Amino acid sequence: MRDIGSRLELFVDDWLISHRQGVDLKLHSPQPKEIALNFADAPWEGDVCFYVTVLRDGGAYRAYYRGKPTTTPDGTDDEVTCTAESQDGIHWTRPNLGLYEVMGTRANNVILDGSWVPATHNFCPFIDTRPGTPDSKRFKAVGGMFDTRHTANFQHGVGVFGFVSTDGLHWRPISEKPFIPHEVYPFRTDVAQNSIFWVESEQRYYCYIRTWQPDGRPVREGMSGNIRWIARITSPDLVHWTSYEMLDFGDAPLEHLYTNQIHPYVRAPHIYIGFPFRFLPERKPVPEHPAMGVADGVFMTSRDGLHFHRWLEAFLRPGRDQNNWTDRNMHMALGVWQSAPDELSCYWLENYRHPTCRLRRGTLRLDGFVSAHAGSAGGEFTTHPLTFSGKELVLNYATSAAGSVRVEIQDAEGHELPGHALADCPEMYGDQIEQAVSWAAGSDVSRLAGQPVRLRFALKDADVFSLRFR
């Protein structure tokens, strides 16, 4: 039995679906839009800007990312953490903060400079939504790595360090000691972006960190395996941490997952979405490029934050731009936000290690990551028994001009309910973000609220993205 109340449910997995025929779960890719930031516009940023986070605070947006003006593989002293801001998620500007002198000037957007290495390398902020969190500690961040690099600011061990801020601009370390100590996560690894957020239903924080997974080949010296992977640790208070748990991707193959970008979906926070950066280090489609590897963005979802369904097809391809077929491109930023009544905005990195390195914005329809899809031959699917609260069943759907969607309400055993059979439901067609389903007797289904029912969908050249009872 699924109790969905009046909660929004997306068809990003089979959680609602009992059986289907002629219907597939279809992955949808974002549509490229304008360039949000050209990293060559600021000399302290450069062609290896990386690890981007986009936060929304109230109605405003703020981006955080690594700036590094040189491409030396081992040098980190010239790394900085930068920020940009936007009122609409589309038009971005760099604030002149004057916090650190970088390259001879304080007229910059730098929030951490090289004295905070290694935290500047992969600084990843979040807004702490835990009830009772004081405003002075609402912004928090993690940054650092599990190796032996130190600076004067970090003299007490290795691990990931924590930061706190009142305004998201002026940051201070929570402690000189690691926020997530090496003992919790006993792997030495190259560093990546580690995401963290509060889970109200669990009363604890989830933190997703880079690890390595054996793949049968000889293990690298100092590493725990050969394939970049993702692990989760949790904490009730950001002090006491569980030991790590490897994410479970079912029968998905071992592939390098460079970053995770996991966060609760803003419109349905009980569903976790992630956009791993899939890296293929053995490929080199542009022979003259100095570095090996090519990458794309993939999509995954979870209901418990540990077991994920990961699509093997790319969510984000390199496309026609040859500069995206090199190295570490198509890195999705952490954070997908609703930017219009019918639109989501996401962001990704292009032209890494090229003078045109930049951040691009892309859009999806609201809830539009995956759809239950049937072609012109038609198809059906039926849900598990569920209970709901509300008066109307509302769908987010799209059809062709000749396509249609119809819905039947059944009892828990699968028998049609009088007045709500498929024959009682007029064909729905068009492209609607929120459309109530009607039957011969109307759209009011409140008398069925709280009772176990099944929903039977009949689709023809149609996509259904989400549903809810309202």
Secondary structure as UniProt FT lines:
FT   STRAND          2..5
FT   STRAND          9..10
FT   STRAND          17..21
FT   STRAND          24..27
FT   STRAND          31..38
FT   HELIX           39..41
FT   TURN            43..45
FT   TURN            47..48
FT   STRAND          50..57
FT   TURN            58..59
FT   STRAND          60..67
FT   TURN            77..78
FT   STRAND          80..86
FT   STRAND          92..93
FT   TURN            103..104
FT   STRAND          110..112
FT   HELIX           114..116
FT   TURN            117..118
FT   HELIX           119..121
FT   STRAND          124..127
FT   TURN            131..132
FT   HELIX           135..137
FT   STRAND          139..145
FT   TURN            152..153
FT   STRAND          159..165
FT   STRAND          171..173
FT   STRAND          180..181
FT   TURN            182..184
FT   STRAND          195..199
FT   TURN            200..203
FT   STRAND          204..213
FT   TURN            221..222
FT   STRAND          227..235
FT   STRAND          245..246
FT   TURN            250..251
FT   STRAND          256..257
FT   STRAND          263..265
FT   TURN            266..267
FT   STRAND          268..274
FT   STRAND          277..280
FT   TURN            281..282
FT   TURN            287..288
FT   STRAND          294..297
FT   STRAND          300..302
FT   STRAND          307..310
FT   TURN            319..320
FT   HELIX           322..325
FT   STRAND          337..340
FT   TURN            341..342
FT   STRAND          343..350
FT   TURN            352..353
FT   TURN            355..356
FT   STRAND          358..365
FT   TURN            366..369
FT   STRAND          370..374
FT   TURN            376..377
FT   STRAND          379..383
FT   STRAND          386..388
FT   STRAND          393..411
FT   TURN            412..413
FT   TURN            418..419
FT   HELIX           422..424
FT   STRAND          431..436
FT   TURN            440..441
FT   HELIX           446..448
FT   TURN            449..450
FT   STRAND          453..469
//
